[in-house]
Amino acid sequence: MKLLGKTVLSLIAVLILTLTYAVFIGTLDVRSHFYPLLNITASAPCRRTESPLRVYMYDLPRRFNVGMLDRRSSDETPVTARTLPAWPGRSGLRKQHSAEYWMTASLLCEGEDPTREAIRVLDPDSADVFFVPFFSSLSFNTHGHNMTDPATEIDRQLQVDVLKFLRDSNYWQRSAGRDHVIPMNHPNAFRYLREEVNASILIVADFGRYPKIMANLNKDVVAPYVHVVDSFTDDDPPDPYGSRSTLLFFKGTTVRKDEGKVRAKLAKILVGYEDVHYENSHATGESIKASTEGMRLSKFCLHPAGDTPSSCRLFDAIVSHCVPVIVSDQIELPYEDELDYTQFSVFFSVKEALEPGYLVTQLRQFPKERWLEMWRRLKSISHHFEFQYPPKKEDGVNMIWRQVKHKVPAAKLAVHRSQRLKVPDWWRRRR
């Protein structure tokens, strides 16, 4: 018995010494085990865990960007923080494609901000990526919106000129544009010469208008449309579920092309339901105001595909805390490596949505507690879809830059390999 007692005491002593050593060298975090039990939160200084993305922004003349917002400004002087015009308050649907403006503005911000995901560097040799501040979406909306208008030639010429500018750049030549970031948020942006920049990191809304050889998730960033309805900032009723009397809400154009033809079919299927609001409408100041009110009074907001798989309506629903009902077989979503959309959205295939009665039945049977979880989740993530100047922590523009940073390693790999390979992509030729 004495021998057994000594053995037990020896084992206890060894265990105590081992735990003490583990705590001392940091391999065992005691706080993470005990703080949750004590309901105590460990405080730590707020600091960035990684360095921000270093971005060299080309000094393009204003006619390529903010000159389309303020025609009185010089066409040749590059924009600065002091000359940056505010985004127009009454810009209608143009606002939804304005990510290019907010990305440019974020690089013009002066002063230190530890929450910024990207900073501008003036030395191109120190840059991780090169940003091209060409407002290709605004150019289409300003000059080429009708597609047959004589002003379309201005949009085409801007694309020709910016491409010539890039081809004259040593840094473009060095990488063939692979480490360059080019915003193309509108599906028709840069439509004449986009094939010439298909090696670059493109900022797109979806891949509906791009062939696979031009745009894909491996190198490009899916960015949200900028919402056009007002954000719901005081959404805190005693009964969130009961305060939203409409089951399902949709207000928008029902005549669309391609996958968007589902809208007209849904209009026939969803007629006659008292708790469903499905309305054909064109975007005006009054209709946007009505959509704001309608989404705030609805439990679910319908998001069928438009001319391309995505549309602004999804992000209007998110900032309205109206659970999105997404009907699309081909949609890609922003920040999906960080956000799980199934936590705050409901998905239906086109086939499911077009089965008479199926969609409404499923939503009527949707558990209240599950809806409340999604509503709370929407409130907690909606700031990721806000755009403002100066940018704020993890807002829309910071999230886009973070996504760009995720693409940098692959871009650098492609650049480094291209500089030494005599036979590009030789492995594809193996039999």
TIZANU-848924 format. One record per residue (C-alpha): x, y, z; residue number from 1. Coordinates in steps of 0.05 Angstrom, whole numbers. Layout:
@u = X	v = Y	w = Z	k = NUM
...
This chain:
@u = 0	v = 0	w = 0	k = 1
@u = 57	v = 47	w = 17	k = 2
@u = 89	v = 34	w = -51	k = 3
@u = 23	v = 47	w = -86	k = 4
@u = 14	v = 112	w = -47	k = 5
@u = 83	v = 136	w = -66	k = 6
@u = 69	v = 119	w = -139	k = 7
@u = 3	v = 159	w = -139	k = 8
@u = 37	v = 219	w = -106	k = 9
@u = 93	v = 216	w = -157	k = 10
@u = 43	v = 216	w = -215	k = 11
@u = 6	v = 275	w = -186	k = 12
@u = 71	v = 314	w = -177	k = 13
@u = 90	v = 300	w = -250	k = 14
@u = 21	v = 321	w = -274	k = 15
@u = 25	v = 387	w = -235	k = 16
@u = 94	v = 402	w = -262	k = 17
@u = 72	v = 387	w = -333	k = 18
@u = 10	v = 432	w = -329	k = 19
@u = 52	v = 488	w = -298	k = 20
@u = 103	v = 483	w = -354	k = 21
@u = 48	v = 482	w = -407	k = 22
@u = 16	v = 545	w = -379	k = 23
@u = 84	v = 579	w = -373	k = 24
@u = 104	v = 567	w = -446	k = 25
@u = 34	v = 583	w = -471	k = 26
@u = 12	v = 516	w = -500	k = 27
@u = -46	v = 512	w = -452	k = 28
@u = -95	v = 570	w = -448	k = 29
@u = -128	v = 564	w = -380	k = 30
@u = -170	v = 627	w = -391	k = 31
@u = -206	v = 597	w = -451	k = 32
@u = -230	v = 540	w = -406	k = 33
@u = -249	v = 578	w = -343	k = 34
@u = -273	v = 646	w = -368	k = 35
@u = -336	v = 619	w = -401	k = 36
@u = -355	v = 585	w = -335	k = 37
@u = -344	v = 649	w = -296	k = 38
@u = -379	v = 691	w = -350	k = 39
@u = -317	v = 735	w = -355	k = 40
@u = -291	v = 763	w = -420	k = 41
@u = -217	v = 772	w = -427	k = 42
@u = -200	v = 842	w = -452	k = 43
@u = -148	v = 852	w = -505	k = 44
@u = -125	v = 913	w = -544	k = 45
@u = -160	v = 922	w = -611	k = 46
@u = -107	v = 912	w = -664	k = 47
@u = -102	v = 885	w = -734	k = 48
@u = -77	v = 813	w = -737	k = 49
@u = -52	v = 822	w = -809	k = 50
@u = -22	v = 881	w = -846	k = 51
@u = -69	v = 917	w = -894	k = 52
@u = -68	v = 905	w = -968	k = 53
@u = -19	v = 953	w = -1002	k = 54
@u = -52	v = 984	w = -1063	k = 55
@u = -21	v = 1028	w = -1116	k = 56
@u = -76	v = 1069	w = -1149	k = 57
@u = -63	v = 1097	w = -1218	k = 58
@u = -71	v = 1172	w = -1226	k = 59
@u = -122	v = 1171	w = -1282	k = 60
@u = -152	v = 1236	w = -1307	k = 61
@u = -220	v = 1252	w = -1278	k = 62
@u = -257	v = 1238	w = -1343	k = 63
@u = -247	v = 1164	w = -1326	k = 64
@u = -280	v = 1169	w = -1258	k = 65
@u = -308	v = 1228	w = -1218	k = 66
@u = -312	v = 1272	w = -1279	k = 67
@u = -375	v = 1234	w = -1297	k = 68
@u = -405	v = 1257	w = -1230	k = 69
@u = -382	v = 1329	w = -1233	k = 70
@u = -376	v = 1355	w = -1304	k = 71
@u = -349	v = 1422	w = -1279	k = 72
@u = -285	v = 1390	w = -1253	k = 73
@u = -221	v = 1386	w = -1294	k = 74
@u = -218	v = 1327	w = -1341	k = 75
@u = -143	v = 1317	w = -1331	k = 76
@u = -126	v = 1329	w = -1258	k = 77
@u = -129	v = 1264	w = -1217	k = 78
@u = -178	v = 1263	w = -1160	k = 79
@u = -153	v = 1274	w = -1089	k = 80
@u = -185	v = 1270	w = -1020	k = 81
@u = -198	v = 1344	w = -1023	k = 82
@u = -230	v = 1344	w = -1092	k = 83
@u = -270	v = 1280	w = -1085	k = 84
@u = -343	v = 1297	w = -1098	k = 85
@u = -396	v = 1265	w = -1054	k = 86
@u = -437	v = 1210	w = -1086	k = 87
@u = -502	v = 1245	w = -1110	k = 88
@u = -560	v = 1236	w = -1063	k = 89
@u = -610	v = 1228	w = -1119	k = 90
@u = -575	v = 1179	w = -1165	k = 91
@u = -631	v = 1127	w = -1168	k = 92
@u = -609	v = 1059	w = -1193	k = 93
@u = -540	v = 1084	w = -1211	k = 94
@u = -523	v = 1078	w = -1138	k = 95
@u = -528	v = 1002	w = -1140	k = 96
@u = -466	v = 998	w = -1185	k = 97
@u = -425	v = 1049	w = -1145	k = 98
@u = -375	v = 1001	w = -1113	k = 99
@u = -321	v = 1030	w = -1159	k = 100
@u = -332	v = 1099	w = -1127	k = 101
@u = -327	v = 1073	w = -1055	k = 102
@u = -265	v = 1032	w = -1070	k = 103
@u = -231	v = 1094	w = -1100	k = 104
@u = -254	v = 1138	w = -1043	k = 105
@u = -227	v = 1089	w = -991	k = 106
@u = -157	v = 1095	w = -1020	k = 107
@u = -161	v = 1170	w = -1016	k = 108
@u = -174	v = 1170	w = -941	k = 109
@u = -121	v = 1207	w = -902	k = 110
@u = -97	v = 1189	w = -832	k = 111
@u = -86	v = 1124	w = -796	k = 112
@u = -142	v = 1074	w = -786	k = 113
@u = -125	v = 1005	w = -758	k = 114
@u = -191	v = 976	w = -785	k = 115
@u = -176	v = 993	w = -857	k = 116
@u = -166	v = 931	w = -901	k = 117
@u = -129	v = 968	w = -956	k = 118
@u = -83	v = 1028	w = -957	k = 119
@u = -55	v = 1068	w = -1015	k = 120
@u = 20	v = 1066	w = -1028	k = 121
@u = 55	v = 1116	w = -1072	k = 122
@u = 113	v = 1070	w = -1089	k = 123
@u = 89	v = 1018	w = -1140	k = 124
@u = 146	v = 971	w = -1123	k = 125
@u = 118	v = 963	w = -1053	k = 126
@u = 47	v = 948	w = -1077	k = 127
@u = 10	v = 882	w = -1070	k = 128
@u = -40	v = 901	w = -1124	k = 129
@u = -53	v = 957	w = -1173	k = 130
@u = -121	v = 991	w = -1174	k = 131
@u = -151	v = 1020	w = -1238	k = 132
@u = -199	v = 1075	w = -1218	k = 133
@u = -240	v = 1072	w = -1282	k = 134
@u = -314	v = 1078	w = -1266	k = 135
@u = -335	v = 1029	w = -1321	k = 136
@u = -405	v = 1020	w = -1291	k = 137
@u = -418	v = 1094	w = -1287	k = 138
@u = -390	v = 1102	w = -1357	k = 139
@u = -442	v = 1053	w = -1383	k = 140
@u = -498	v = 1086	w = -1343	k = 141
@u = -477	v = 1155	w = -1366	k = 142
@u = -456	v = 1145	w = -1438	k = 143
@u = -480	v = 1077	w = -1462	k = 144
@u = -543	v = 1060	w = -1424	k = 145
@u = -587	v = 1057	w = -1487	k = 146
@u = -533	v = 1016	w = -1523	k = 147
@u = -553	v = 1048	w = -1590	k = 148
@u = -546	v = 1120	w = -1568	k = 149
@u = -490	v = 1160	w = -1603	k = 150
@u = -462	v = 1174	w = -1533	k = 151
@u = -444	v = 1100	w = -1531	k = 152
@u = -381	v = 1120	w = -1570	k = 153
@u = -356	v = 1159	w = -1509	k = 154
@u = -361	v = 1096	w = -1467	k = 155
@u = -323	v = 1057	w = -1520	k = 156
@u = -269	v = 1110	w = -1526	k = 157
@u = -258	v = 1112	w = -1451	k = 158
@u = -246	v = 1037	w = -1452	k = 159
@u = -197	v = 1044	w = -1510	k = 160
@u = -160	v = 1100	w = -1475	k = 161
@u = -155	v = 1065	w = -1408	k = 162
@u = -130	v = 1002	w = -1441	k = 163
@u = -76	v = 1041	w = -1478	k = 164
@u = -56	v = 1074	w = -1412	k = 165
@u = -49	v = 1005	w = -1379	k = 166
@u = -10	v = 974	w = -1436	k = 167
@u = 40	v = 1032	w = -1431	k = 168
@u = 51	v = 1016	w = -1357	k = 169
@u = 112	v = 976	w = -1339	k = 170
@u = 74	v = 944	w = -1282	k = 171
@u = 18	v = 921	w = -1328	k = 172
@u = 70	v = 893	w = -1376	k = 173
@u = 107	v = 858	w = -1319	k = 174
@u = 46	v = 819	w = -1296	k = 175
@u = 2	v = 820	w = -1359	k = 176
@u = -49	v = 853	w = -1313	k = 177
@u = -55	v = 794	w = -1265	k = 178
@u = -43	v = 836	w = -1203	k = 179
@u = -88	v = 893	w = -1226	k = 180
@u = -157	v = 905	w = -1196	k = 181
@u = -211	v = 929	w = -1244	k = 182
@u = -283	v = 942	w = -1221	k = 183
@u = -339	v = 919	w = -1268	k = 184
@u = -399	v = 917	w = -1222	k = 185
@u = -451	v = 931	w = -1277	k = 186
@u = -463	v = 870	w = -1321	k = 187
@u = -450	v = 913	w = -1383	k = 188
@u = -390	v = 950	w = -1355	k = 189
@u = -327	v = 950	w = -1398	k = 190
@u = -368	v = 911	w = -1449	k = 191
@u = -327	v = 928	w = -1511	k = 192
@u = -257	v = 909	w = -1487	k = 193
@u = -266	v = 867	w = -1425	k = 194
@u = -233	v = 807	w = -1460	k = 195
@u = -169	v = 848	w = -1461	k = 196
@u = -166	v = 851	w = -1385	k = 197
@u = -190	v = 780	w = -1369	k = 198
@u = -126	v = 763	w = -1331	k = 199
@u = -139	v = 818	w = -1279	k = 200
@u = -176	v = 813	w = -1213	k = 201
@u = -246	v = 835	w = -1234	k = 202
@u = -297	v = 863	w = -1184	k = 203
@u = -363	v = 836	w = -1210	k = 204
@u = -435	v = 829	w = -1185	k = 205
@u = -441	v = 759	w = -1214	k = 206
@u = -416	v = 717	w = -1272	k = 207
@u = -479	v = 721	w = -1314	k = 208
@u = -448	v = 760	w = -1372	k = 209
@u = -378	v = 730	w = -1371	k = 210
@u = -351	v = 667	w = -1404	k = 211
@u = -313	v = 619	w = -1359	k = 212
@u = -246	v = 637	w = -1391	k = 213
@u = -255	v = 710	w = -1370	k = 214
@u = -284	v = 710	w = -1300	k = 215
@u = -287	v = 659	w = -1244	k = 216
@u = -283	v = 651	w = -1169	k = 217
@u = -210	v = 631	w = -1171	k = 218
@u = -186	v = 701	w = -1188	k = 219
@u = -245	v = 749	w = -1185	k = 220
@u = -286	v = 781	w = -1129	k = 221
@u = -362	v = 779	w = -1125	k = 222
@u = -383	v = 846	w = -1095	k = 223
@u = -452	v = 866	w = -1070	k = 224
@u = -495	v = 916	w = -1105	k = 225
@u = -500	v = 979	w = -1063	k = 226
@u = -570	v = 979	w = -1033	k = 227
@u = -618	v = 1034	w = -1057	k = 228
@u = -670	v = 1030	w = -1001	k = 229
@u = -656	v = 1063	w = -934	k = 230
@u = -624	v = 1020	w = -880	k = 231
@u = -670	v = 998	w = -823	k = 232
@u = -631	v = 1027	w = -764	k = 233
@u = -684	v = 1024	w = -710	k = 234
@u = -713	v = 955	w = -722	k = 235
@u = -726	v = 933	w = -650	k = 236
@u = -801	v = 920	w = -639	k = 237
@u = -827	v = 878	w = -581	k = 238
@u = -853	v = 826	w = -630	k = 239
@u = -810	v = 826	w = -693	k = 240
@u = -847	v = 768	w = -725	k = 241
@u = -917	v = 795	w = -711	k = 242
@u = -900	v = 866	w = -732	k = 243
@u = -887	v = 842	w = -803	k = 244
@u = -957	v = 828	w = -830	k = 245
@u = -937	v = 810	w = -902	k = 246
@u = -911	v = 740	w = -913	k = 247
@u = -874	v = 751	w = -979	k = 248
@u = -857	v = 816	w = -1014	k = 249
@u = -833	v = 832	w = -1085	k = 250
@u = -835	v = 898	w = -1121	k = 251
@u = -796	v = 905	w = -1186	k = 252
@u = -794	v = 894	w = -1261	k = 253
@u = -824	v = 827	w = -1280	k = 254
@u = -803	v = 827	w = -1353	k = 255
@u = -730	v = 803	w = -1356	k = 256
@u = -685	v = 763	w = -1402	k = 257
@u = -650	v = 696	w = -1393	k = 258
@u = -658	v = 667	w = -1323	k = 259
@u = -699	v = 729	w = -1304	k = 260
@u = -758	v = 702	w = -1343	k = 261
@u = -777	v = 666	w = -1279	k = 262
@u = -804	v = 733	w = -1253	k = 263
@u = -862	v = 734	w = -1303	k = 264
@u = -878	v = 661	w = -1287	k = 265
@u = -877	v = 675	w = -1212	k = 266
@u = -926	v = 733	w = -1223	k = 267
@u = -978	v = 683	w = -1248	k = 268
@u = -965	v = 632	w = -1193	k = 269
@u = -966	v = 681	w = -1134	k = 270
@u = -1030	v = 718	w = -1153	k = 271
@u = -1089	v = 712	w = -1105	k = 272
@u = -1052	v = 703	w = -1039	k = 273
@u = -1074	v = 755	w = -988	k = 274
@u = -1008	v = 753	w = -950	k = 275
@u = -964	v = 758	w = -1013	k = 276
@u = -947	v = 825	w = -1046	k = 277
@u = -920	v = 815	w = -1117	k = 278
@u = -920	v = 878	w = -1158	k = 279
@u = -893	v = 897	w = -1226	k = 280
@u = -858	v = 965	w = -1217	k = 281
@u = -803	v = 1007	w = -1247	k = 282
@u = -751	v = 1042	w = -1204	k = 283
@u = -770	v = 1114	w = -1187	k = 284
@u = -762	v = 1155	w = -1124	k = 285
@u = -832	v = 1137	w = -1102	k = 286
@u = -826	v = 1063	w = -1117	k = 287
@u = -760	v = 1058	w = -1079	k = 288
@u = -794	v = 1092	w = -1020	k = 289
@u = -852	v = 1043	w = -1025	k = 290
@u = -804	v = 984	w = -1028	k = 291
@u = -769	v = 1010	w = -965	k = 292
@u = -835	v = 1009	w = -927	k = 293
@u = -858	v = 943	w = -958	k = 294
@u = -795	v = 905	w = -940	k = 295
@u = -797	v = 930	w = -869	k = 296
@u = -867	v = 902	w = -861	k = 297
@u = -852	v = 834	w = -892	k = 298
@u = -824	v = 770	w = -862	k = 299
@u = -794	v = 746	w = -928	k = 300
@u = -770	v = 785	w = -989	k = 301
@u = -768	v = 749	w = -1056	k = 302
@u = -704	v = 752	w = -1097	k = 303
@u = -714	v = 720	w = -1165	k = 304
@u = -659	v = 727	w = -1217	k = 305
@u = -658	v = 789	w = -1261	k = 306
@u = -625	v = 793	w = -1329	k = 307
@u = -566	v = 762	w = -1292	k = 308
@u = -570	v = 716	w = -1230	k = 309
@u = -565	v = 772	w = -1179	k = 310
@u = -596	v = 841	w = -1168	k = 311
@u = -597	v = 897	w = -1118	k = 312
@u = -661	v = 870	w = -1087	k = 313
@u = -623	v = 819	w = -1046	k = 314
@u = -582	v = 872	w = -1011	k = 315
@u = -642	v = 917	w = -1002	k = 316
@u = -674	v = 859	w = -964	k = 317
@u = -612	v = 848	w = -921	k = 318
@u = -610	v = 921	w = -897	k = 319
@u = -685	v = 918	w = -886	k = 320
@u = -676	v = 855	w = -843	k = 321
@u = -727	v = 819	w = -887	k = 322
@u = -706	v = 746	w = -895	k = 323
@u = -686	v = 738	w = -969	k = 324
@u = -719	v = 683	w = -1009	k = 325
@u = -669	v = 670	w = -1065	k = 326
@u = -694	v = 637	w = -1128	k = 327
@u = -635	v = 624	w = -1175	k = 328
@u = -597	v = 563	w = -1198	k = 329
@u = -533	v = 601	w = -1215	k = 330
@u = -524	v = 657	w = -1165	k = 331
@u = -456	v = 671	w = -1132	k = 332
@u = -456	v = 712	w = -1068	k = 333
@u = -408	v = 764	w = -1038	k = 334
@u = -361	v = 745	w = -981	k = 335
@u = -385	v = 673	w = -981	k = 336
@u = -320	v = 647	w = -953	k = 337
@u = -337	v = 688	w = -890	k = 338
@u = -413	v = 689	w = -889	k = 339
@u = -459	v = 629	w = -889	k = 340
@u = -521	v = 655	w = -925	k = 341
@u = -563	v = 596	w = -902	k = 342
@u = -562	v = 627	w = -833	k = 343
@u = -604	v = 686	w = -857	k = 344
@u = -632	v = 667	w = -926	k = 345
@u = -679	v = 615	w = -955	k = 346
@u = -662	v = 582	w = -1022	k = 347
@u = -707	v = 552	w = -1074	k = 348
@u = -689	v = 524	w = -1142	k = 349
@u = -726	v = 553	w = -1202	k = 350
@u = -762	v = 486	w = -1209	k = 351
@u = -785	v = 487	w = -1137	k = 352
@u = -808	v = 560	w = -1140	k = 353
@u = -850	v = 547	w = -1202	k = 354
@u = -888	v = 489	w = -1172	k = 355
@u = -957	v = 519	w = -1157	k = 356
@u = -968	v = 530	w = -1083	k = 357
@u = -901	v = 501	w = -1061	k = 358
@u = -863	v = 565	w = -1044	k = 359
@u = -920	v = 597	w = -1005	k = 360
@u = -935	v = 533	w = -967	k = 361
@u = -862	v = 526	w = -946	k = 362
@u = -859	v = 598	w = -921	k = 363
@u = -924	v = 593	w = -883	k = 364
@u = -898	v = 531	w = -847	k = 365
@u = -831	v = 563	w = -833	k = 366
@u = -818	v = 559	w = -757	k = 367
@u = -824	v = 625	w = -721	k = 368
@u = -762	v = 613	w = -678	k = 369
@u = -721	v = 597	w = -740	k = 370
@u = -745	v = 662	w = -772	k = 371
@u = -726	v = 701	w = -710	k = 372
@u = -656	v = 671	w = -712	k = 373
@u = -649	v = 693	w = -784	k = 374
@u = -676	v = 763	w = -768	k = 375
@u = -625	v = 771	w = -712	k = 376
@u = -570	v = 746	w = -758	k = 377
@u = -590	v = 797	w = -811	k = 378
@u = -584	v = 852	w = -760	k = 379
@u = -514	v = 828	w = -740	k = 380
@u = -486	v = 824	w = -811	k = 381
@u = -521	v = 880	w = -848	k = 382
@u = -462	v = 928	w = -835	k = 383
@u = -422	v = 886	w = -884	k = 384
@u = -466	v = 915	w = -939	k = 385
@u = -461	v = 988	w = -920	k = 386
@u = -419	v = 1036	w = -962	k = 387
@u = -395	v = 1103	w = -935	k = 388
@u = -337	v = 1152	w = -935	k = 389
@u = -295	v = 1148	w = -895	k = 390
@u = -304	v = 1072	w = -892	k = 391
@u = -319	v = 1037	w = -826	k = 392
@u = -295	v = 971	w = -797	k = 393
@u = -317	v = 911	w = -839	k = 394
@u = -365	v = 953	w = -881	k = 395
@u = -378	v = 938	w = -954	k = 396
@u = -315	v = 968	w = -983	k = 397
@u = -269	v = 939	w = -929	k = 398
@u = -300	v = 871	w = -942	k = 399
@u = -287	v = 877	w = -1016	k = 400
@u = -214	v = 895	w = -1004	k = 401
@u = -208	v = 836	w = -957	k = 402
@u = -234	v = 791	w = -1013	k = 403
@u = -183	v = 822	w = -1061	k = 404
@u = -128	v = 804	w = -1011	k = 405
@u = -150	v = 732	w = -1014	k = 406
@u = -136	v = 731	w = -1089	k = 407
@u = -66	v = 759	w = -1084	k = 408
@u = -28	v = 694	w = -1071	k = 409
@u = -55	v = 662	w = -1135	k = 410
@u = -41	v = 725	w = -1175	k = 411
@u = 31	v = 727	w = -1149	k = 412
@u = 40	v = 653	w = -1165	k = 413
@u = 18	v = 665	w = -1237	k = 414
@u = 63	v = 726	w = -1244	k = 415
@u = 125	v = 691	w = -1217	k = 416
@u = 114	v = 629	w = -1260	k = 417
@u = 103	v = 670	w = -1323	k = 418
@u = 169	v = 705	w = -1313	k = 419
@u = 210	v = 641	w = -1316	k = 420
@u = 171	v = 591	w = -1357	k = 421
@u = 193	v = 581	w = -1429	k = 422
@u = 131	v = 540	w = -1445	k = 423
@u = 71	v = 569	w = -1407	k = 424
@u = 23	v = 519	w = -1375	k = 425
@u = 65	v = 460	w = -1399	k = 426
@u = 28	v = 411	w = -1354	k = 427
@u = -36	v = 419	w = -1395	k = 428
@u = 1	v = 389	w = -1454	k = 429
@u = 17	v = 324	w = -1419	k = 430
@u = -17	v = 261	w = -1444	k = 431
